[in-house]
Amino acid sequence: MADSLSFLQDQKLLSESEEELVDLETAFSVDGFESELSRRSVCHLDVSNFGSDPALYVLEAFSEKYELKEGTLPDIRHISSSVLKSFVPKSSQDIIQKAVDLASWRSLGYKSSCEQEDKESNTPNPSVLFKSVKELLMENVEYVDLACPLFNQMLGGGLRCGTVTEISGESSSGKSQICLHTTAVNSLKGNPVIYLQTEGSFPLSRLEQILQARIDDQNEVVRSMDVVLIKKIHNFGHLQSVLENDIGAIIKDRGVKLVIIDSVTAVLRGEKDIENISERTDIVQRIGIKLQQLVMDLNFAALVVNQVSAAINFPGHTFGRDVVPSLGSLWSNYINTRLFLTKTDFIVGKGMVAGMLSDCSLRTLEIDFSSYLAEDFFNFVVTPSGITGIRITD
């Protein structure tokens, strides 16, 4: 098919004074497109005489106009009826609907009826519907480094971007220590970290201690603390608002690869505004869905702290423990990896690990389940410089 924009211009259907381009980066979502298009006069096309397939002209012109990927027509992620109606206001609703239907078919890997040469054959495009093993192997999976070889090894390279990792465990087991360690080692590399604090005040002195134990230059310590973005979360409504309205723009602007929520349980447990179990379930579901959507769309790693509740032993669910992570099985559907932290009765002497100022309890972190990791564990101790892995041998 010929260049659609040139065709429209040749047919005097596109006014030069109305060729202002909309910035796709600032209007990527459908809602963004609609609001942007409503503020600007983009173009006014009369497509009634385009030929037998005017919907194809509309989609190709839309593709060229907004500089989408060369050779690829827009799919359902980029358009809606209102977007195309703003683009071609003189077209009929029937043409608009056909164009939307075509984009929907293309997003599923099929050709629409208006594109088929053989209408008896409508096979999907395998490259759209499926990925080959070669493509999967070539995908660039990013990890957030934890600066602890044993921890990185257990997780297959670190916290995997595009996933939600939960750490649960009893009080004082060291959940926040892992979060602060991960924050410190990444901020030292200049990588921005978003830290959503729901319980008490942020432990600033502990973060500073970890940084100072790892680097002597005070200016570097200050610079590292400057890339840690802290937000105090007051209740579940506030958390929802931050996830839905605030965090996405900051992640894009600063290139954030790590978001920590410490803890998700605090905004739900004992909340008086939650009237019944049904409302609580709905809130957990909305937070979980939004968090999964964010990590997948923006490709960052989410580290979420969960608390525990007492439980009766149920094989396969409590792992022989007398406590289980809070928020129930529904919340488990929205996390990719669950880590369970235990503070053991074993004591590691201060002379056994470099940097330890006193005897310290040995802690164990286990993978309870994961969508991409096998069950495993590693031992560590908490030190002034964060956490240090311990390899126990015979």
ZASEMI-636613 format. One record per residue (C-alpha): residue in one letter; chain; x negated, y, z negated. Coordinates in steps of 0.1 Angstrom, whole numbers, plus 2048, in hexadecimal, padded with zeros to 3 digits. Each point is the difference from the previous one (the first is absolute). Last residue first. Layout:
<recs>
+------+------+-----+-----+-----+
: code : unit :   u :   v :   w :
+------+------+-----+-----+-----+
:    a :    A :   X :   Y :   Z :
...
+------+------+-----+-----+-----+
</recs>
This chain:
<recs>
+------+------+-----+-----+-----+
: code : unit :   u :   v :   w :
+------+------+-----+-----+-----+
:    d :    A : 6C7 : 6D5 : 5C2 :
:    t :    A : 807 : 821 : 812 :
:    i :    A : 816 : 81E : 7F8 :
:    r :    A : 7FE : 81D : 818 :
:    i :    A : 809 : 821 : 7F0 :
:    g :    A : 80D : 81D : 814 :
:    t :    A : 7F9 : 823 : 7F3 :
:    i :    A : 81C : 81A : 7FA :
:    g :    A : 7FE : 825 : 7FD :
:    s :    A : 7DE : 811 : 7FA :
:    p :    A : 805 : 802 : 7DA :
:    t :    A : 806 : 7DA : 800 :
:    v :    A : 820 : 7EB : 802 :
:    v :    A : 7F8 : 7DB : 804 :
:    f :    A : 807 : 7E8 : 81D :
:    n :    A : 80C : 7DE : 80A :
:    f :    A : 80D : 7F5 : 822 :
:    f :    A : 81E : 7ED : 80C :
:    d :    A : 80D : 7ED : 81F :
:    e :    A : 820 : 7F5 : 810 :
:    a :    A : 7FD : 803 : 826 :
:    l :    A : 804 : 822 : 811 :
:    y :    A : 816 : 80C : 81D :
:    s :    A : 824 : 803 : 7F3 :
:    s :    A : 7F4 : 7FF : 7DC :
:    f :    A : 809 : 7EF : 7E0 :
:    d :    A : 7F4 : 7FD : 7DC :
:    i :    A : 7DE : 80D : 808 :
:    e :    A : 7EE : 800 : 7DF :
:    l :    A : 7EC : 81B : 7ED :
:    t :    A : 7EE : 7F4 : 7E1 :
:    r :    A : 7F2 : 817 : 7E4 :
:    l :    A : 7E3 : 7F9 : 7E9 :
:    s :    A : 802 : 815 : 7E0 :
:    c :    A : 7E4 : 819 : 7FA :
:    d :    A : 7E2 : 802 : 7E8 :
:    s :    A : 7F1 : 824 : 800 :
:    l :    A : 7EF : 819 : 816 :
:    m :    A : 801 : 7EC : 820 :
:    g :    A : 7EB : 80F : 81C :
:    a :    A : 7EF : 7E0 : 80B :
:    v :    A : 813 : 7E1 : 7F5 :
:    m :    A : 7F4 : 7E5 : 7E8 :
:    g :    A : 7F2 : 818 : 7E6 :
:    k :    A : 823 : 80D : 7F7 :
:    g :    A : 80C : 7DD : 7F7 :
:    v :    A : 81E : 7F2 : 814 :
:    i :    A : 81C : 7F5 : 7E9 :
:    f :    A : 819 : 7E4 : 80A :
:    d :    A : 823 : 804 : 7F2 :
:    t :    A : 80E : 808 : 823 :
:    k :    A : 810 : 820 : 80D :
:    t :    A : 816 : 7F5 : 81D :
:    l :    A : 808 : 811 : 820 :
:    f :    A : 818 : 7F3 : 81A :
:    l :    A : 7FC : 80A : 825 :
:    r :    A : 81E : 7FF : 817 :
:    t :    A : 7FA : 805 : 825 :
:    n :    A : 817 : 80B : 81C :
:    i :    A : 81A : 812 : 7EB :
:    y :    A : 823 : 809 : 80B :
:    n :    A : 811 : 7DE : 7FA :
:    s :    A : 7F2 : 7FE : 7DD :
:    w :    A : 816 : 81D : 7F7 :
:    l :    A : 81F : 7EA : 805 :
:    s :    A : 7F1 : 7E5 : 7EB :
:    g :    A : 802 : 814 : 7E0 :
:    l :    A : 7F6 : 823 : 7F7 :
:    s :    A : 7E5 : 7F5 : 7E6 :
:    p :    A : 7E3 : 7E9 : 804 :
:    v :    A : 803 : 7E0 : 7EC :
:    v :    A : 7F8 : 7F7 : 7DC :
:    d :    A : 7FC : 7E0 : 7ED :
:    r :    A : 7E8 : 7F2 : 819 :
:    g :    A : 800 : 7DE : 80F :
:    f :    A : 7FE : 80D : 824 :
:    t :    A : 821 : 813 : 7F9 :
:    h :    A : 810 : 7FA : 822 :
:    g :    A : 7F6 : 7DD : 80D :
:    p :    A : 80B : 7EE : 7E0 :
:    f :    A : 818 : 815 : 7EB :
:    n :    A : 7F3 : 809 : 7DE :
:    i :    A : 819 : 816 : 7EE :
:    a :    A : 7F7 : 825 : 805 :
:    a :    A : 7F5 : 81F : 7EE :
:    s :    A : 7FB : 81E : 816 :
:    v :    A : 7E1 : 80E : 811 :
:    q :    A : 7F5 : 822 : 80E :
:    n :    A : 7F9 : 809 : 824 :
:    v :    A : 7E4 : 815 : 80F :
:    v :    A : 801 : 807 : 825 :
:    l :    A : 7E2 : 802 : 817 :
:    a :    A : 80B : 80C : 823 :
:    a :    A : 7E7 : 7FC : 81D :
:    f :    A : 804 : 817 : 81E :
:    n :    A : 80C : 7FA : 823 :
:    l :    A : 818 : 81E : 806 :
:    d :    A : 81D : 7EC : 80E :
:    m :    A : 7FB : 7E0 : 7EE :
:    v :    A : 7F7 : 80F : 7DE :
:    l :    A : 81D : 819 : 802 :
:    q :    A : 81A : 7E7 : 80A :
:    q :    A : 7F6 : 7E8 : 7E4 :
:    l :    A : 802 : 81D : 7E7 :
:    k :    A : 822 : 80A : 80D :
:    i :    A : 80E : 7DD : 7FE :
:    g :    A : 7F4 : 7FB : 7DD :
:    i :    A : 80D : 821 : 7F3 :
:    r :    A : 822 : 7FA : 810 :
:    q :    A : 802 : 7DD : 7F3 :
:    v :    A : 7F6 : 809 : 7DC :
:    i :    A : 81A : 81C : 801 :
:    d :    A : 81C : 7E9 : 80C :
:    t :    A : 7F8 : 7E5 : 7E6 :
:    r :    A : 802 : 81B : 7E5 :
:    e :    A : 821 : 80B : 80D :
:    s :    A : 80E : 7DC : 7FF :
:    i :    A : 7F1 : 7FA : 7DD :
:    n :    A : 814 : 81D : 7F1 :
:    e :    A : 7FF : 825 : 7F7 :
:    i :    A : 7DD : 80B : 80A :
:    d :    A : 7FE : 823 : 7F2 :
:    k :    A : 7F4 : 7F3 : 7DF :
:    e :    A : 7E0 : 7F3 : 80D :
:    g :    A : 7F4 : 7E5 : 7E8 :
:    r :    A : 7E9 : 7F0 : 81A :
:    l :    A : 803 : 80F : 822 :
:    v :    A : 7E7 : 81C : 802 :
:    a :    A : 7E7 : 7ED : 7EB :
:    t :    A : 801 : 7E1 : 816 :
:    v :    A : 7EF : 810 : 81E :
:    s :    A : 7E1 : 807 : 7EC :
:    d :    A : 7E6 : 80D : 808 :
:    i :    A : 807 : 805 : 825 :
:    i :    A : 7E0 : 801 : 814 :
:    v :    A : 7FC : 80B : 824 :
:    l :    A : 7E1 : 7F8 : 814 :
:    k :    A : 7F7 : 807 : 825 :
:    v :    A : 807 : 826 : 800 :
:    g :    A : 7F7 : 812 : 821 :
:    r :    A : 805 : 822 : 7F0 :
:    d :    A : 81B : 80E : 817 :
:    k :    A : 811 : 7DE : 808 :
:    i :    A : 800 : 7F5 : 7DC :
:    i :    A : 80C : 822 : 7F4 :
:    a :    A : 81D : 800 : 819 :
:    g :    A : 80C : 7DE : 7F6 :
:    i :    A : 7FE : 806 : 7DA :
:    d :    A : 819 : 81C : 7FE :
:    n :    A : 824 : 7F8 : 80C :
:    e :    A : 809 : 7DB : 7FC :
:    l :    A : 7E5 : 7F4 : 7E8 :
:    v :    A : 801 : 820 : 7EB :
:    s :    A : 826 : 801 : 7FF :
:    q :    A : 802 : 7DB : 7F6 :
:    l :    A : 7E7 : 806 : 7E4 :
:    h :    A : 813 : 81E : 7F4 :
:    g :    A : 821 : 7ED : 7FF :
:    f :    A : 7EF : 7E4 : 7ED :
:    n :    A : 7F4 : 817 : 7E5 :
:    h :    A : 7E5 : 819 : 7F6 :
:    i :    A : 7E4 : 7F9 : 819 :
:    k :    A : 7E0 : 814 : 7FA :
:    k :    A : 7ED : 804 : 820 :
:    i :    A : 7DA : 7FD : 803 :
:    l :    A : 7EB : 805 : 820 :
:    v :    A : 7DD : 7F4 : 7FA :
:    v :    A : 7EB : 811 : 81B :
:    d :    A : 7F4 : 81C : 7E8 :
:    m :    A : 7F4 : 7E6 : 7E7 :
:    s :    A : 7E6 : 7F5 : 818 :
:    r :    A : 7F3 : 823 : 806 :
:    v :    A : 7FE : 806 : 7DA :
:    v :    A : 7EC : 7E0 : 7FC :
:    e :    A : 7EA : 809 : 81D :
:    n :    A : 7F8 : 822 : 7F0 :
:    q :    A : 7F8 : 7ED : 7E0 :
:    d :    A : 7E4 : 7ED : 812 :
:    d :    A : 7F8 : 7E2 : 7EB :
:    i :    A : 817 : 7E6 : 811 :
:    r :    A : 810 : 7E0 : 7F5 :
:    a :    A : 804 : 805 : 7DB :
:    q :    A : 80B : 824 : 807 :
:    l :    A : 81C : 7F3 : 816 :
:    i :    A : 80C : 7E7 : 7E7 :
:    q :    A : 800 : 819 : 7E4 :
:    e :    A : 812 : 81A : 815 :
:    l :    A : 81C : 7E6 : 807 :
:    r :    A : 801 : 7F8 : 7DA :
:    s :    A : 803 : 825 : 7F7 :
:    l :    A : 81C : 806 : 819 :
:    p :    A : 817 : 7E5 : 7F2 :
:    f :    A : 81F : 80E : 811 :
:    s :    A : 81B : 809 : 7E7 :
:    g :    A : 81B : 7E9 : 7F3 :
:    e :    A : 80E : 7E5 : 817 :
:    t :    A : 80C : 808 : 823 :
:    q :    A : 7DF : 80A : 812 :
:    l :    A : 800 : 800 : 826 :
:    y :    A : 7DC : 7FF : 80B :
:    i :    A : 7F8 : 80A : 824 :
:    v :    A : 7DC : 7F9 : 80A :
:    p :    A : 7EB : 814 : 818 :
:    n :    A : 7E1 : 7EE : 80D :
:    g :    A : 7E0 : 815 : 7F9 :
:    k :    A : 7EB : 7E1 : 7F9 :
:    l :    A : 800 : 808 : 7DB :
:    s :    A : 826 : 803 : 803 :
:    n :    A : 801 : 7DB : 80A :
:    v :    A : 7EC : 7F4 : 7E2 :
:    a :    A : 813 : 815 : 7E8 :
:    t :    A : 823 : 7F7 : 80B :
:    t :    A : 7F9 : 7DB : 800 :
:    h :    A : 7F1 : 802 : 7DD :
:    l :    A : 81E : 815 : 7F4 :
:    c :    A : 819 : 7E6 : 80E :
:    i :    A : 7EC : 7E3 : 7F1 :
:    q :    A : 7FF : 811 : 7DE :
:    s :    A : 825 : 807 : 803 :
:    k :    A : 807 : 7DB : 801 :
:    g :    A : 7E8 : 7F7 : 7E4 :
:    s :    A : 811 : 7E7 : 7EA :
:    s :    A : 80A : 81B : 7E8 :
:    s :    A : 826 : 7F8 : 803 :
:    e :    A : 807 : 7DF : 811 :
:    g :    A : 7FA : 7FA : 825 :
:    s :    A : 80A : 80A : 823 :
:    i :    A : 7EC : 80D : 81E :
:    e :    A : 814 : 803 : 820 :
:    t :    A : 7F1 : 803 : 823 :
:    v :    A : 815 : 810 : 81B :
:    t :    A : 7F3 : 7FC : 824 :
:    g :    A : 7F8 : 814 : 81F :
:    c :    A : 7DC : 804 : 7F5 :
:    r :    A : 7F1 : 7E1 : 7EF :
:    l :    A : 7F1 : 807 : 7DE :
:    g :    A : 7DD : 7F1 : 801 :
:    g :    A : 7ED : 7E9 : 818 :
:    g :    A : 812 : 7DE : 7FC :
:    l :    A : 811 : 809 : 7E0 :
:    m :    A : 7EB : 7E8 : 7EB :
:    q :    A : 7E0 : 80B : 811 :
:    n :    A : 808 : 825 : 7FA :
:    f :    A : 804 : 7F8 : 7DB :
:    l :    A : 7E0 : 7EC : 7FE :
:    p :    A : 7ED : 81B : 813 :
:    c :    A : 80C : 81D : 7EB :
:    a :    A : 7FF : 822 : 812 :
:    l :    A : 826 : 7FD : 806 :
:    d :    A : 7FF : 807 : 825 :
:    v :    A : 822 : 809 : 810 :
:    y :    A : 805 : 7E8 : 81E :
:    e :    A : 808 : 806 : 824 :
:    v :    A : 80B : 7E5 : 819 :
:    n :    A : 7F5 : 807 : 823 :
:    e :    A : 814 : 7E9 : 816 :
:    m :    A : 7EA : 7EB : 817 :
:    l :    A : 809 : 7DF : 7EF :
:    l :    A : 825 : 808 : 803 :
:    e :    A : 7FC : 808 : 825 :
:    k :    A : 7EE : 7DF : 806 :
:    v :    A : 81B : 7ED : 7ED :
:    s :    A : 819 : 80F : 818 :
:    k :    A : 81A : 819 : 7F5 :
:    f :    A : 825 : 7FC : 807 :
:    l :    A : 81E : 814 : 80B :
:    v :    A : 7EF : 81B : 814 :
:    s :    A : 7E5 : 7EC : 810 :
:    p :    A : 819 : 7E4 : 806 :
:    n :    A : 815 : 817 : 817 :
:    p :    A : 823 : 7F2 : 7FD :
:    t :    A : 811 : 7EC : 81C :
:    n :    A : 81E : 80F : 812 :
:    s :    A : 805 : 7EA : 81E :
:    e :    A : 823 : 7FD : 810 :
:    k :    A : 7FF : 825 : 807 :
:    d :    A : 7E3 : 7FC : 818 :
:    e :    A : 7F3 : 822 : 807 :
:    q :    A : 806 : 80A : 7DD :
:    e :    A : 7FB : 824 : 7F6 :
:    c :    A : 824 : 80B : 7FE :
:    s :    A : 809 : 7E1 : 7EC :
:    s :    A : 7E7 : 809 : 7E5 :
:    k :    A : 7DE : 7F0 : 7FF :
:    y :    A : 7F7 : 7EE : 7DF :
:    g :    A : 7E3 : 805 : 7E8 :
:    l :    A : 815 : 809 : 7E2 :
:    s :    A : 7F6 : 825 : 801 :
:    r :    A : 808 : 7FF : 825 :
:    w :    A : 824 : 7F5 : 7FA :
:    s :    A : 805 : 81D : 7E7 :
:    a :    A : 7F0 : 819 : 819 :
:    l :    A : 818 : 7F4 : 81B :
:    d :    A : 81E : 803 : 7E8 :
:    v :    A : 7F6 : 824 : 7F8 :
:    a :    A : 7FD : 808 : 825 :
:    k :    A : 822 : 7F0 : 807 :
:    q :    A : 80F : 814 : 7E4 :
:    i :    A : 7F2 : 821 : 80E :
:    i :    A : 80D : 7F7 : 823 :
:    d :    A : 823 : 7F9 : 7F2 :
:    q :    A : 7FF : 820 : 7EB :
:    s :    A : 7FD : 813 : 821 :
:    s :    A : 7E1 : 815 : 807 :
:    k :    A : 800 : 826 : 7FE :
:    p :    A : 7F0 : 800 : 7DD :
:    v :    A : 7E1 : 7ED : 80C :
:    f :    A : 7E6 : 803 : 7E4 :
:    s :    A : 819 : 809 : 7E5 :
:    k :    A : 816 : 7E3 : 80B :
:    l :    A : 7E1 : 7EA : 7FF :
:    v :    A : 7F9 : 809 : 7DC :
:    s :    A : 825 : 7FD : 7F6 :
:    s :    A : 803 : 7DD : 80F :
:    s :    A : 7E1 : 7F4 : 7EE :
:    i :    A : 7DB : 7FE : 80A :
:    h :    A : 7DD : 7F9 : 7F4 :
:    r :    A : 803 : 7DF : 7ED :
:    i :    A : 81A : 7F3 : 81A :
:    d :    A : 7E5 : 7FE : 81B :
:    p :    A : 7F1 : 81B : 815 :
:    l :    A : 7F2 : 7F5 : 822 :
:    t :    A : 7DD : 7F4 : 802 :
:    g :    A : 7E8 : 808 : 81D :
:    e :    A : 7ED : 819 : 7EC :
:    k :    A : 807 : 800 : 7DB :
:    l :    A : 818 : 81C : 7F8 :
:    e :    A : 7F8 : 823 : 80E :
:    y :    A : 820 : 810 : 7F5 :
:    k :    A : 80B : 80A : 823 :
:    e :    A : 7F3 : 7E2 : 811 :
:    s :    A : 813 : 7E8 : 7EA :
:    f :    A : 820 : 815 : 801 :
:    a :    A : 7FD : 801 : 826 :
:    e :    A : 7FC : 7DA : 800 :
:    l :    A : 81E : 7FB : 7EA :
:    v :    A : 817 : 818 : 813 :
:    y :    A : 7F5 : 7F2 : 822 :
:    l :    A : 808 : 7DD : 7F4 :
:    a :    A : 823 : 80B : 7F3 :
:    p :    A : 807 : 80F : 823 :
:    d :    A : 7FF : 7DD : 810 :
:    s :    A : 815 : 802 : 820 :
:    g :    A : 7F5 : 822 : 80B :
:    f :    A : 7F6 : 81F : 7EE :
:    n :    A : 81F : 813 : 80A :
:    s :    A : 811 : 804 : 7DE :
:    v :    A : 7DF : 807 : 7EF :
:    d :    A : 805 : 825 : 7FA :
:    l :    A : 7E3 : 80A : 7E9 :
:    h :    A : 7FD : 81B : 7E6 :
:    c :    A : 7DF : 801 : 7EF :
:    v :    A : 7F1 : 806 : 7DE :
:    s :    A : 813 : 81D : 7F0 :
:    r :    A : 7F2 : 7FE : 7DD :
:    r :    A : 80E : 7FD : 7DD :
:    s :    A : 817 : 7E3 : 806 :
:    l :    A : 7E3 : 7ED : 811 :
:    e :    A : 7EB : 804 : 7E1 :
:    s :    A : 81C : 7F4 : 7E9 :
:    e :    A : 808 : 7E2 : 816 :
:    f :    A : 7DC : 7F7 : 805 :
:    g :    A : 7F9 : 801 : 7DB :
:    d :    A : 81E : 7EB : 7F8 :
:    v :    A : 7F4 : 7E7 : 81A :
:    s :    A : 7DE : 800 : 7F0 :
:    f :    A : 7E1 : 80D : 812 :
:    a :    A : 808 : 825 : 800 :
:    t :    A : 7E0 : 80F : 7F3 :
:    e :    A : 7EA : 7E9 : 815 :
:    l :    A : 816 : 802 : 81E :
:    d :    A : 7FC : 826 : 804 :
:    v :    A : 81D : 80A : 815 :
:    l :    A : 7F5 : 80E : 822 :
:    e :    A : 80F : 820 : 80E :
:    e :    A : 80D : 7F9 : 823 :
:    e :    A : 81E : 817 : 7FE :
:    s :    A : 7F2 : 81E : 813 :
:    e :    A : 7F6 : 7E9 : 81C :
:    s :    A : 824 : 7F4 : 804 :
:    l :    A : 804 : 7DB : 807 :
:    l :    A : 81B : 7F6 : 819 :
:    k :    A : 7F1 : 812 : 81E :
:    q :    A : 7FF : 7DF : 812 :
:    d :    A : 7DB : 803 : 804 :
:    q :    A : 7FD : 806 : 7DA :
:    l :    A : 814 : 7E1 : 7F9 :
:    f :    A : 7EB : 7EB : 818 :
:    s :    A : 7E0 : 80E : 7F1 :
:    l :    A : 80D : 7F7 : 7DD :
:    s :    A : 809 : 7DD : 80D :
:    d :    A : 7DF : 7F8 : 810 :
:    a :    A : 80B : 7E7 : 81A :
:    m :    A : 80D : 7DD : 7F7 :
+------+------+-----+-----+-----+
</recs>
